[in-house]
Amino acid sequence: MKGTIIEKILREHLVSGELRPGQEIAIRIDQTLTQDATGTMAYLQFEALGLERVRTELAVSYVDHNTLQSGFENADDHRFLQSVAARRGIYFSRPGNGICHQVHLERFGQPGKTLLGADSHTPTGGGLGMVAIGAGGLDVALAMARRPFYLRTPQVLGVELVGELCDWVAAQDVILYLLEQLSVSGGVGKALEYHGPGVATLNVPQRATIANMGTELGATTSVFPSDEVTRGFLRAQQREEHWVALSAEDGAEYEEEMTVNLDELEPMIAQPHSPDNVVAVRELVGMPVDQVCIGSCTSSSLQEMMTVAAMLRGRKIAGNLSLTISPGSRQVLTMLAQNGALADMVAAGARILECACGPCIGMGQAPPTDAVSVRSFNRNFPGRSGTASAGIFLASPAVCAATALAGELTDPRTLGQPPAIEIPERFVTDDSMIIPPASDPDKIEIAYGPNIKPVPEQQPLADVIEGEVLLKVGGNISTDDIMPAGAKILPLRSNIPAISRHVFARIDEGFAARAQARDGGIILGGRNYGQGSSREHAALAPAYLGVRAVLAVSFARIHWANLINFGILPLEVSAEDYAKCEQGDDICIYDVRTSIEAGRPLAVRNLTKGFDFTGSCTLADREAEVILAGGALNWARQKLDERSN
């Protein structure tokens, strides 16, 4: 990675380790962000460390995932988040101020900085030239305690962009094309760095869209240069003083390289039920559609909203479908209201939703039974929309708007010339809904509602793990499959005993009861187990149920780290041994602690079928310490105790 932007930023922030692909390094984190679905637990974990104030340059708490207050739980959590932010030194972005990644891009992101976020789409910040990484809430809590963040040095995939996007082709089409080429696991262990003459043709929101959905590739992060385009964006946000130039050196060395000719791209669409199931829109033109949703952290910038409004101006949406629009931030919504674009949307029949994640996280707007919903979002996993039988398609806002007008999937290139959109040189900047930390924090009393429960304690890892295979699942199981979100379950995010009842509920409603009846057990998974969001509840809740090991053919990066953080052994097994084991088999893993300490494969026996095999758990020295301690919280407490003695 010599001479790359990623190498420069990582080297400047390197605390320990060597920048060699696959080797664990520790880096200093400048900024952290949380959102309300992950933040409550992250701040409870921070408090469990016994610290009073955050120690990063900047920490921001956003409320954007679950703003639906159908009961006291969400309101209590929001009150807790605001009070803990005031006391602990954290900026608090109030409900309605916008989606964390959009607001952070507008108001806080800085080229050359490191950002760790308790949300998998944190790499959105790469559109500004940041090394922005998604992680579990516990990793973010440790970063706020000024502990370094540990990760495996990624291989750098250099993506050269040449040419310029044609009319009606959007930034989302670029990343959908890459998903078609590379798959949802094609970025695992890698970071994407964009370079080439085509970069200068993309504005910062377009770059952010591409970096955002790099998460769907499984990539650690995605980074663009910081150039005059970046400078112009920060100037428009009245933050030009935060700009620094940042680019790769001539002759920078990438472990892998590919070229994307922007001139050759066309509108693309991801079919159910995976972001990499991508085809050209023209192949599905005429498909009946029941619902269109525009928004999300992927596609809700001012330019995208203005494009949609211009397409809708003076027209009505088709009578056979519904259209919802979620502006990405209050800044965007305010500017739409001031320039008349919001009125165009409303007049066309669009339903304007709050500046929040909304339907993308399954928070309302569940489609009808067996419906087709076209969305400018980043994920279309089964059931994520709230309707298990719905088919969710992912496309750009322009494709969505064209479809909403026609009542069927439409290629916007059939509409003639695209509207000319003028973006103002200065954006409306009103940070009154971002509350700074209290000047007298000792006077702040943190509000703990009755739904907020303590972080469950974990025991050190046993030397023998024996249990039943509680569930066998296939490849590309997502964290949505493991720990569903949505309006019914998200309110329980700060109550692990309650939320654990819903583990794997979409796949097997009886899983939680079975795990409790058997005092825990083992999960068997295929390739890329745990892809998707950073939600650590997908590890924390199974740990609470007594799951002590997950045997899988391979793991997604963030979930692998979360399993270790909560004391669950992530063991990679061969595809052949995975196929031979079944749900209900009794499994025994021997000499666990001694094997991990020695760095050797672990011996496993299928007691039911009577055969032996091995599993690998390649851990850095620190990772071994963490999992042997029973998780990162136990390990961090030990380290803090050692430093104080």
Secondary structure per residue as TSV (DSSP state, phi and psi in degrees):
chain	resnum	aa	ss	phi	psi
A	1	M	-	360.0	19.0
A	2	K	T	-59.6	129.0
A	3	G	T	82.0	2.3
A	4	T	-	-83.2	163.4
A	5	I	H	-61.8	-43.1
A	6	I	H	-61.0	-42.4
A	7	E	H	-62.5	-41.4
A	8	K	H	-62.2	-47.2
A	9	I	H	-69.3	-44.0
A	10	L	H	-63.2	-41.6
A	11	R	H	-64.2	-39.7
A	12	E	H	-64.9	-27.1
A	13	H	T	-106.7	7.6
A	14	L	E	-70.0	127.6
A	15	V	E	-101.3	-41.0
A	16	S	E	-157.3	162.2
A	17	G	S	93.3	174.1
A	18	E	-	-117.6	143.2
A	19	L	-	-80.1	71.5
A	20	R	-	-123.4	129.6
A	21	P	T	-49.7	130.1
A	22	G	T	91.5	-16.1
A	23	Q	-	-85.0	139.8
A	24	E	E	-73.7	134.5
A	25	I	E	-125.9	162.7
A	26	A	E	-120.5	131.1
A	27	I	E	-124.5	153.0
A	28	R	-	-80.4	136.3
A	29	I	-	-104.1	128.3
A	30	D	-	-85.8	-43.9
A	31	Q	E	-130.4	149.0
A	32	T	E	-129.9	153.3
A	33	L	E	-138.9	149.4
A	34	T	E	-132.6	160.2
A	35	Q	E	-123.5	169.8
A	36	D	H	-67.4	-23.4
A	37	A	H	-73.8	-23.6
A	38	T	H	-114.1	-22.4
A	39	G	H	-68.0	-38.5
A	40	T	H	-57.2	-47.5
A	41	M	H	-69.7	-37.2
A	42	A	H	-61.0	-41.2
A	43	Y	H	-76.9	-31.0
A	44	L	H	-63.4	-38.7
A	45	Q	H	-69.1	-38.0
A	46	F	H	-60.9	-43.9
A	47	E	H	-64.6	-33.9
A	48	A	H	-65.6	-19.1
A	49	L	T	-76.8	-11.7
A	50	G	T	82.8	20.0
A	51	L	-	-102.4	150.9
A	52	E	S	-93.7	-40.8
A	53	R	S	-130.8	146.1
A	54	V	-	-69.1	155.6
A	55	R	-	-123.2	6.9
A	56	T	S	-82.1	168.0
A	57	E	S	-60.3	-38.6
A	58	L	E	-151.0	136.3
A	59	A	E	-134.3	132.8
A	60	V	E	-129.3	133.1
A	61	S	E	-109.4	119.5
A	62	Y	E	-108.1	146.0
A	63	V	-	-115.6	106.0
A	64	D	-	-145.7	-19.9
A	65	H	S	-83.2	-46.7
A	66	N	-	-127.2	81.6
A	67	T	-	-96.2	1.1
A	68	L	-	-80.3	115.2
A	69	Q	-	-105.1	73.2
A	70	S	S	-83.3	-8.4
A	71	G	S	-153.7	-175.9
A	72	F	H	-72.7	-19.0
A	73	E	H	-61.1	-52.2
A	74	N	H	-64.4	-43.1
A	75	A	H	-60.7	-40.4
A	76	D	H	-65.3	-42.2
A	77	D	H	-63.8	-40.7
A	78	H	H	-64.0	-38.3
A	79	R	H	-66.6	-39.9
A	80	F	H	-61.2	-47.0
A	81	L	H	-61.2	-41.2
A	82	Q	H	-67.7	-40.1
A	83	S	H	-72.4	-39.6
A	84	V	H	-69.0	-33.1
A	85	A	H	-65.1	-44.6
A	86	A	H	-60.7	-40.5
A	87	R	H	-79.8	-36.6
A	88	R	H	-93.5	-3.0
A	89	G	T	93.9	37.1
A	90	I	-	-122.3	138.1
A	91	Y	E	-74.7	142.2
A	92	F	E	-121.0	115.8
A	93	S	E	-93.5	113.9
A	94	R	-	-69.3	157.9
A	95	P	T	-55.1	134.5
A	96	G	T	96.0	-12.7
A	97	N	S	-76.8	-20.1
A	98	G	B	134.1	173.6
A	99	I	-	-73.7	137.0
A	100	C	H	-52.1	-45.6
A	101	H	H	-71.1	-36.9
A	102	Q	H	-66.9	-46.2
A	103	V	H	-67.6	-39.9
A	104	H	H	-64.4	-38.9
A	105	L	H	-60.6	-43.6
A	106	E	H	-70.9	-43.6
A	107	R	H	-113.0	-18.8
A	108	F	T	-131.6	-28.4
A	109	G	-	-61.5	144.0
A	110	Q	-	-138.9	131.5
A	111	P	T	-57.1	141.1
A	112	G	T	85.0	-7.7
A	113	K	-	-89.2	161.5
A	114	T	E	-101.6	139.0
A	115	L	E	-131.4	126.5
A	116	L	E	-115.4	123.6
A	117	G	E	-126.1	142.1
A	118	A	S	-83.0	54.3
A	119	D	S	-161.2	135.1
A	120	S	T	-67.1	-20.5
A	121	H	T	-93.1	16.7
A	122	T	G	-54.0	-31.2
A	123	P	G	-57.8	-5.2
A	124	T	G	-49.5	-36.5
A	125	G	G	-60.8	-16.3
A	126	G	G	-63.1	-19.5
A	127	G	G	-65.2	-18.2
A	128	L	G	-100.7	2.0
A	129	G	T	87.6	27.1
A	130	M	-	-99.5	153.1
A	131	V	E	-90.1	97.9
A	132	A	E	-113.7	126.8
A	133	I	E	-131.5	135.8
A	134	G	E	-85.8	145.8
A	135	A	-	-155.4	171.3
A	136	G	-	-70.9	158.6
A	137	G	H	-59.7	-32.8
A	138	L	H	-67.7	-38.6
A	139	D	H	-62.2	-37.8
A	140	V	H	-69.2	-39.1
A	141	A	H	-60.2	-41.7
A	142	L	H	-66.3	-38.0
A	143	A	H	-64.1	-39.2
A	144	M	H	-65.4	-23.8
A	145	A	T	-84.3	7.5
A	146	R	T	70.2	21.1
A	147	R	-	-80.2	144.6
A	148	P	-	-68.8	159.0
A	149	F	E	-96.8	131.5
A	150	Y	E	-103.0	136.3
A	151	L	E	-154.9	160.8
A	152	R	E	-79.3	130.8
A	153	T	-	-56.2	120.3
A	154	P	-	-78.2	151.9
A	155	Q	E	-69.6	145.7
A	156	V	E	-102.6	118.6
A	157	L	E	-95.2	111.0
A	158	G	E	-83.0	119.7
A	159	V	E	-108.0	106.8
A	160	E	E	-84.0	124.5
A	161	L	E	-102.9	126.7
A	162	V	E	-126.2	157.1
A	163	G	S	79.0	-160.9
A	164	E	-	-147.2	144.7
A	165	L	-	-61.3	137.5
A	166	C	-	-78.1	169.6
A	167	D	T	-54.7	137.7
A	168	W	T	71.6	1.9
A	169	V	-	-97.5	130.3
A	170	A	-	-112.8	169.8
A	171	A	H	-59.2	-36.0
A	172	Q	H	-62.3	-28.0
A	173	D	H	-68.6	-29.3
A	174	V	H	-64.1	-49.5
A	175	I	H	-75.0	-30.2
A	176	L	H	-64.9	-37.8
A	177	Y	H	-61.7	-44.2
A	178	L	H	-64.5	-37.7
A	179	L	H	-64.2	-38.3
A	180	E	H	-62.2	-39.2
A	181	Q	H	-77.2	-37.0
A	182	L	H	-108.9	-25.1
A	183	S	-	82.4	169.6
A	184	V	T	-70.8	-12.0
A	185	S	T	-112.8	5.9
A	186	G	T	-71.4	-15.3
A	187	G	T	-105.0	3.5
A	188	V	T	-61.4	129.3
A	189	G	T	79.2	9.8
A	190	K	E	-127.8	160.3
A	191	A	E	-125.1	140.0
A	192	L	E	-98.6	131.7
A	193	E	E	-123.7	120.9
A	194	Y	E	-92.9	136.9
A	195	H	E	-152.5	178.9
A	196	G	S	103.0	168.1
A	197	P	G	-64.9	-22.9
A	198	G	G	-69.6	-20.8
A	199	V	G	-60.4	-41.2
A	200	A	G	-65.9	-16.5
A	201	T	G	-84.6	-6.2
A	202	L	S	-106.7	133.3
A	203	N	-	-81.7	175.1
A	204	V	H	-62.9	-45.5
A	205	P	H	-58.8	-36.1
A	206	Q	H	-65.9	-43.4
A	207	R	H	-61.7	-40.7
A	208	A	H	-64.0	-38.0
A	209	T	H	-59.3	-44.9
A	210	I	H	-65.8	-44.0
A	211	A	H	-65.1	-37.2
A	212	N	H	-57.5	-51.9
A	213	M	H	-83.3	-0.4
A	214	G	G	-59.9	-25.0
A	215	T	G	-57.2	-36.7
A	216	E	G	-67.8	-17.3
A	217	L	G	-79.8	-10.1
A	218	G	T	84.9	9.5
A	219	A	-	-71.5	149.8
A	220	T	S	-66.2	-43.4
A	221	T	E	-164.0	169.1
A	222	S	E	-135.7	138.1
A	223	V	E	-135.5	136.4
A	224	F	-	-109.8	158.7
A	225	P	-	-64.5	160.8
A	226	S	B	-105.8	110.8
A	227	D	-	-129.8	-161.9
A	228	E	H	-65.4	-28.5
A	229	V	H	-64.4	-43.3
A	230	T	H	-61.4	-43.6
A	231	R	H	-60.5	-41.4
A	232	G	H	-64.0	-37.9
A	233	F	H	-63.6	-46.5
A	234	L	H	-66.8	-33.6
A	235	R	H	-64.3	-41.9
A	236	A	H	-63.3	-30.1
A	237	Q	T	-87.7	5.4
A	238	Q	T	59.3	39.8
A	239	R	-	-133.2	32.9
A	240	E	G	-59.8	-25.3
A	241	E	G	-64.4	-15.6
A	242	H	G	-87.4	-3.2
A	243	W	-	-79.1	137.6
A	244	V	-	-137.2	145.7
A	245	A	-	-74.8	139.7
A	246	L	B	-153.4	118.5
A	247	S	-	-149.8	163.3
A	248	A	-	-72.7	151.5
A	249	E	-	-73.3	156.0
A	250	D	T	-59.2	132.0
A	251	G	T	78.0	19.2
A	252	A	-	-54.8	144.5
A	253	E	-	-102.5	121.3
A	254	Y	-	-110.1	140.8
A	255	E	S	-65.7	-32.9
A	256	E	E	-138.5	155.8
A	257	E	E	-141.3	147.5
A	258	M	E	-149.9	158.3
A	259	T	E	-120.6	136.2
A	260	V	E	-119.5	119.7
A	261	N	E	-89.7	105.9
A	262	L	G	-60.3	-30.6
A	263	D	G	-61.3	-27.2
A	264	E	G	-93.4	-5.1
A	265	L	-	-78.8	156.3
A	266	E	-	-137.2	168.8
A	267	P	-	-57.6	131.9
A	268	M	E	-119.9	164.0
A	269	I	E	-149.6	137.4
A	270	A	E	-94.9	127.5
A	271	Q	-	-89.2	164.2
A	272	P	T	-60.3	147.3
A	273	H	T	-122.4	46.6
A	274	S	-	-152.3	141.3
A	275	P	T	-63.0	-15.3
A	276	D	T	-98.2	3.7
A	277	N	-	-85.5	69.0
A	278	V	E	-106.2	137.7
A	279	V	E	-138.4	169.0
A	280	A	E	-71.3	142.3
A	281	V	G	-55.2	-38.0
A	282	R	G	-58.1	-23.1
A	283	E	G	-75.4	-18.1
A	284	L	T	-118.0	8.7
A	285	V	T	-54.5	135.8
A	286	G	T	95.5	-5.3
A	287	M	-	-64.3	128.3
A	288	P	B	-62.0	141.2
A	289	V	-	-131.0	137.9
A	290	D	S	-102.2	-23.5
A	291	Q	E	-151.9	144.1
A	292	V	E	-130.6	132.2
A	293	C	E	-128.3	126.5
A	294	I	E	-118.2	130.8
A	295	G	-	149.8	-147.0
A	296	S	T	83.0	168.1
A	297	C	T	-67.7	-11.2
A	298	T	T	-82.2	-39.9
A	299	S	S	-145.6	65.1
A	300	S	-	-141.3	27.2
A	301	S	S	-77.1	171.6
A	302	L	H	-60.5	-44.0
A	303	Q	H	-60.2	-44.1
A	304	E	H	-67.3	-41.2
A	305	M	H	-65.9	-38.1
A	306	M	H	-67.0	-37.5
A	307	T	H	-62.6	-46.0
A	308	V	H	-61.2	-45.8
A	309	A	H	-61.2	-41.0
A	310	A	H	-65.0	-36.7
A	311	M	H	-67.6	-33.4
A	312	L	H	-84.8	-16.9
A	313	R	T	-56.5	125.0
A	314	G	T	75.4	9.2
A	315	R	-	-127.9	171.4
A	316	K	-	-122.4	145.6
A	317	I	-	-71.9	157.2
A	318	A	-	-62.7	148.3
A	319	G	T	-75.0	-11.1
A	320	N	T	-93.5	1.6
A	321	L	S	-141.8	169.1
A	322	S	E	-114.3	151.3
A	323	L	E	-128.4	126.0
A	324	T	E	-117.2	146.5
A	325	I	E	-131.9	128.5
A	326	S	-	-121.1	99.1
A	327	P	-	-59.0	146.7
A	328	G	S	-73.8	-22.7
A	329	S	B	-154.1	164.0
A	330	R	H	-64.9	-31.1
A	331	Q	H	-59.8	-47.4
A	332	V	H	-63.2	-46.0
A	333	L	H	-61.6	-42.4
A	334	T	H	-61.2	-44.5
A	335	M	H	-69.8	-34.0
A	336	L	H	-64.3	-39.1
A	337	A	H	-67.9	-39.5
A	338	Q	H	-71.9	-33.4
A	339	N	H	-96.2	2.2
A	340	G	T	91.7	-7.9
A	341	A	H	-64.9	-34.8
A	342	L	H	-62.0	-40.3
A	343	A	H	-63.2	-36.0
A	344	D	H	-63.5	-40.5
A	345	M	H	-64.4	-47.2
A	346	V	H	-63.4	-44.1
A	347	A	H	-63.0	-29.9
A	348	A	H	-76.4	-13.5
A	349	G	T	107.2	8.8
A	350	A	-	-73.8	146.7
A	351	R	E	-96.6	119.8
A	352	I	E	-90.3	119.9
A	353	L	-	-99.1	170.4
A	354	E	-	-63.1	155.8
A	355	C	S	-73.4	83.6
A	356	A	S	-160.3	176.9
A	357	C	-	-66.6	-40.9
A	358	G	G	53.3	-124.9
A	359	P	G	-59.8	-24.7
A	360	C	G	-62.3	-33.3
A	361	I	G	-100.3	11.4
A	362	G	T	79.7	20.1
A	363	M	S	-95.6	80.3
A	364	G	S	88.8	168.9
A	365	Q	-	60.6	35.1
A	366	A	-	-61.9	134.2
A	367	P	-	-70.3	165.0
A	368	P	-	-64.6	167.5
A	369	T	T	-57.0	132.3
A	370	D	T	60.4	20.4
A	371	A	-	-78.2	163.2
A	372	V	E	-108.1	123.4
A	373	S	E	-122.6	126.0
A	374	V	E	-105.5	125.1
A	375	R	E	-135.9	143.9
A	376	S	S	-89.5	46.1
A	377	F	S	-105.0	-169.8
A	378	N	S	-114.6	-11.5
A	379	R	-	-138.5	144.0
A	380	N	-	-137.2	38.8
A	381	F	-	-62.5	151.6
A	382	P	T	-56.9	130.2
A	383	G	T	80.8	-10.1
A	384	R	T	-61.9	-30.1
A	385	S	T	-72.9	-14.8
A	386	G	S	102.9	-8.9
A	387	T	-	-125.8	110.2
A	388	A	T	-62.2	-32.5
A	389	S	T	-90.2	-0.7
A	390	A	-	-78.2	149.8
A	391	G	E	-103.2	116.8
A	392	I	E	-104.1	126.4
A	393	F	E	-114.3	143.0
A	394	L	E	-112.9	127.6
A	395	A	-	-153.1	172.5
A	396	S	-	-71.2	161.4
A	397	P	H	-56.8	-34.6
A	398	A	H	-65.6	-42.6
A	399	V	H	-63.6	-41.6
A	400	C	H	-61.8	-46.2
A	401	A	H	-65.5	-41.9
A	402	A	H	-61.8	-38.2
A	403	T	H	-68.4	-40.5
A	404	A	H	-62.6	-35.2
A	405	L	H	-73.8	-37.4
A	406	A	H	-87.6	-23.8
A	407	G	S	83.8	3.4
A	408	E	B	-151.0	161.0
A	409	L	-	-59.2	129.4
A	410	T	-	-132.8	136.4
A	411	D	-	-82.3	116.8
A	412	P	G	-62.7	-16.0
A	413	R	G	-65.7	-14.9
A	414	T	G	-80.8	-3.3
A	415	L	G	-94.9	7.2
A	416	G	-	87.2	-150.7
A	417	Q	S	-70.9	138.4
A	418	P	-	-71.0	156.6
A	419	P	-	-65.7	145.3
A	420	A	-	-84.7	120.7
A	421	I	-	-109.7	125.4
A	422	E	-	-104.5	121.4
A	423	I	-	-96.4	127.3
A	424	P	-	-63.5	154.1
A	425	E	S	-73.0	-24.5
A	426	R	S	-128.7	132.8
A	427	F	-	-93.9	156.3
A	428	V	-	-68.2	123.8
A	429	T	-	-121.1	108.4
A	430	D	-	-136.4	102.9
A	431	D	-	-96.7	25.1
A	432	S	T	-68.4	-18.4
A	433	M	T	-95.9	10.4
A	434	I	E	-110.6	109.6
A	435	I	E	-94.3	121.5
A	436	P	-	-71.8	164.6
A	437	P	-	-59.8	154.2
A	438	A	-	-65.9	142.3
A	439	S	S	-76.1	-21.0
A	440	D	S	-124.8	69.1
A	441	P	G	-60.5	-29.0
A	442	D	G	-64.5	-17.9
A	443	K	G	-88.5	-6.6
A	444	I	-	-85.3	127.0
A	445	E	-	-99.8	122.4
A	446	I	-	-74.4	133.8
A	447	A	-	-95.7	109.6
A	448	Y	-	-103.3	111.5
A	449	G	-	-78.3	168.2
A	450	P	T	-66.6	-16.6
A	451	N	T	-85.8	-7.9
A	452	I	-	-92.3	115.4
A	453	K	-	-111.3	155.5
A	454	P	-	-62.4	157.5
A	455	V	-	-66.5	127.1
A	456	P	-	-61.6	142.5
A	457	E	-	-80.1	144.8
A	458	Q	-	-115.2	145.7
A	459	Q	-	-94.5	153.0
A	460	P	-	-55.3	152.7
A	461	L	-	-64.8	134.6
A	462	A	-	-76.6	158.7
A	463	D	S	-81.9	-20.6
A	464	V	-	-129.4	125.7
A	465	I	E	-113.6	116.3
A	466	E	E	-129.3	135.3
A	467	G	E	-178.4	171.6
A	468	E	E	-82.9	145.5
A	469	V	E	-70.9	102.1
A	470	L	E	-71.6	-28.4
A	471	L	E	-159.4	136.9
A	472	K	E	-114.9	125.4
A	473	V	-	-124.9	164.8
A	474	G	-	-88.1	-157.9
A	475	G	T	-81.0	160.4
A	476	N	T	57.2	31.2
A	477	I	-	-64.2	129.1
A	478	S	B	-98.2	166.3
A	479	T	H	-67.6	-21.6
A	480	D	H	-64.6	-36.8
A	481	D	H	-68.3	-40.1
A	482	I	H	-73.8	-50.2
A	483	M	S	-131.9	88.9
A	484	P	-	-58.8	154.9
A	485	A	-	-104.6	-137.8
A	486	G	S	90.7	170.1
A	487	A	T	-64.7	-27.0
A	488	K	T	-84.2	-30.0
A	489	I	T	-103.7	-36.4
A	490	L	G	-55.5	-33.9
A	491	P	G	-61.6	-12.4
A	492	L	G	-96.2	9.5
A	493	R	T	-61.7	-24.3
A	494	S	T	-99.0	10.8
A	495	N	-	-129.3	86.9
A	496	I	H	-62.4	-41.6
A	497	P	H	-57.0	-37.7
A	498	A	H	-77.1	-44.2
A	499	I	H	-71.1	-24.8
A	500	S	G	-64.2	-20.4
A	501	R	G	-66.9	-12.6
A	502	H	G	-106.8	7.3
A	503	V	T	-60.4	128.6
A	504	F	T	58.4	21.9
A	505	A	T	-61.8	-31.7
A	506	R	T	-72.3	-25.6
A	507	I	T	-95.9	-41.7
A	508	D	-	-149.3	101.8
A	509	E	T	-62.1	-22.5
A	510	G	T	-91.2	4.1
A	511	F	H	-60.1	-51.8
A	512	A	H	-61.0	-44.3
A	513	A	H	-63.9	-39.3
A	514	R	H	-66.7	-41.0
A	515	A	H	-62.6	-42.3
A	516	Q	H	-68.4	-38.6
A	517	A	H	-65.7	-31.4
A	518	R	T	-98.9	9.7
A	519	D	T	57.0	43.8
A	520	G	-	92.7	-167.2
A	521	G	E	162.1	-148.1
A	522	I	E	-130.6	147.3
A	523	I	E	-111.9	141.9
A	524	L	E	-117.1	122.2
A	525	G	E	-129.1	161.9
A	526	G	-	-89.7	-145.0
A	527	R	T	-77.4	149.3
A	528	N	T	56.9	41.4
A	529	Y	B	-64.6	129.2
A	530	G	T	87.3	24.8
A	531	Q	B	-66.2	165.8
A	532	G	S	103.5	-135.7
A	533	S	-	-72.8	168.4
A	534	S	-	-87.0	2.9
A	535	R	-	-55.5	113.6
A	536	E	T	-72.6	-13.4
A	537	H	H	-59.3	-24.0
A	538	A	H	-70.4	-12.1
A	539	A	H	-109.9	-41.3
A	540	L	H	-65.0	-43.7
A	541	A	H	-68.9	-44.4
A	542	P	H	-59.3	-37.3
A	543	A	H	-61.8	-40.6
A	544	Y	H	-61.3	-34.4
A	545	L	T	-78.5	-4.5
A	546	G	T	98.7	8.3
A	547	V	E	-67.9	125.7
A	548	R	E	-111.8	-14.9
A	549	A	E	-153.9	147.0
A	550	V	E	-122.1	120.9
A	551	L	E	-100.4	118.4
A	552	A	E	-141.9	157.3
A	553	V	S	-68.0	-38.3
A	554	S	-	-160.5	163.1
A	555	F	B	-124.1	149.3
A	556	A	-	-75.2	150.4
A	557	R	H	-58.0	-55.0
A	558	I	H	-66.3	-40.6
A	559	H	H	-68.0	-38.2
A	560	W	H	-53.4	-49.0
A	561	A	H	-64.4	-39.5
A	562	N	H	-66.1	-38.6
A	563	L	H	-59.9	-45.1
A	564	I	H	-63.0	-42.2
A	565	N	H	-60.5	-25.1
A	566	F	T	-115.3	22.8
A	567	G	T	74.2	19.0
A	568	I	-	-97.8	127.8
A	569	L	E	-74.4	116.2
A	570	P	E	-92.4	108.9
A	571	L	E	-114.6	119.9
A	572	E	E	-86.0	130.8
A	573	V	-	-125.1	162.4
A	574	S	-	-72.0	157.3
A	575	A	H	-61.3	-31.9
A	576	E	H	-68.6	-44.5
A	577	D	H	-70.3	-34.8
A	578	Y	H	-57.9	-44.4
A	579	A	H	-66.0	-30.9
A	580	K	H	-79.6	-20.5
A	581	C	-	-93.1	146.2
A	582	E	-	-130.9	160.5
A	583	Q	T	-59.0	135.7
A	584	G	T	97.7	-17.1
A	585	D	-	-67.5	145.4
A	586	D	E	-90.7	129.1
A	587	I	E	-120.4	140.9
A	588	C	E	-128.8	129.5
A	589	I	E	-110.9	121.5
A	590	Y	E	-99.7	156.6
A	591	D	S	47.3	46.7
A	592	V	H	-63.1	-53.8
A	593	R	H	-66.1	-45.4
A	594	T	H	-66.3	-35.7
A	595	S	H	-69.3	-41.5
A	596	I	H	-65.3	-42.8
A	597	E	H	-62.7	-34.1
A	598	A	H	-86.8	-10.3
A	599	G	T	70.3	31.8
A	600	R	-	-114.4	162.1
A	601	P	-	-57.6	153.9
A	602	L	E	-97.9	139.7
A	603	A	E	-83.5	129.9
A	604	V	E	-128.0	140.4
A	605	R	E	-129.4	131.3
A	606	N	E	-85.7	101.6
A	607	L	T	-67.9	-30.1
A	608	T	T	-72.1	-44.9
A	609	K	T	-96.6	-11.3
A	610	G	T	74.4	41.4
A	611	F	E	-135.9	154.8
A	612	D	E	-107.8	148.6
A	613	F	E	-154.0	178.7
A	614	T	E	-123.0	157.2
A	615	G	E	-131.7	146.7
A	616	S	B	-108.8	143.3
A	617	C	-	-141.8	80.3
A	618	T	-	-75.3	108.0
A	619	L	-	-119.7	139.8
A	620	A	-	-68.8	163.5
A	621	D	H	-55.1	-42.7
A	622	R	H	-65.7	-42.8
A	623	E	H	-60.9	-38.8
A	624	A	H	-62.9	-42.8
A	625	E	H	-60.9	-42.3
A	626	V	H	-62.8	-50.5
A	627	I	H	-71.9	-32.6
A	628	L	H	-66.5	-32.4
A	629	A	T	-73.8	-10.8
A	630	G	T	94.9	13.3
A	631	G	S	131.0	168.3
A	632	A	H	-69.6	-30.3
A	633	L	H	-67.6	-45.7
A	634	N	H	-60.2	-44.3
A	635	W	H	-63.8	-44.3
A	636	A	H	-65.2	-39.8
A	637	R	H	-60.5	-42.3
A	638	Q	H	-60.2	-43.4
A	639	K	H	-65.8	-41.7
A	640	L	H	-65.6	-37.4
A	641	D	H	-64.3	-41.3
A	642	E	H	-63.1	-38.7
A	643	R	H	-70.9	-29.0
A	644	S	H	-84.4	-16.8
A	645	N	-	-89.7	360.0
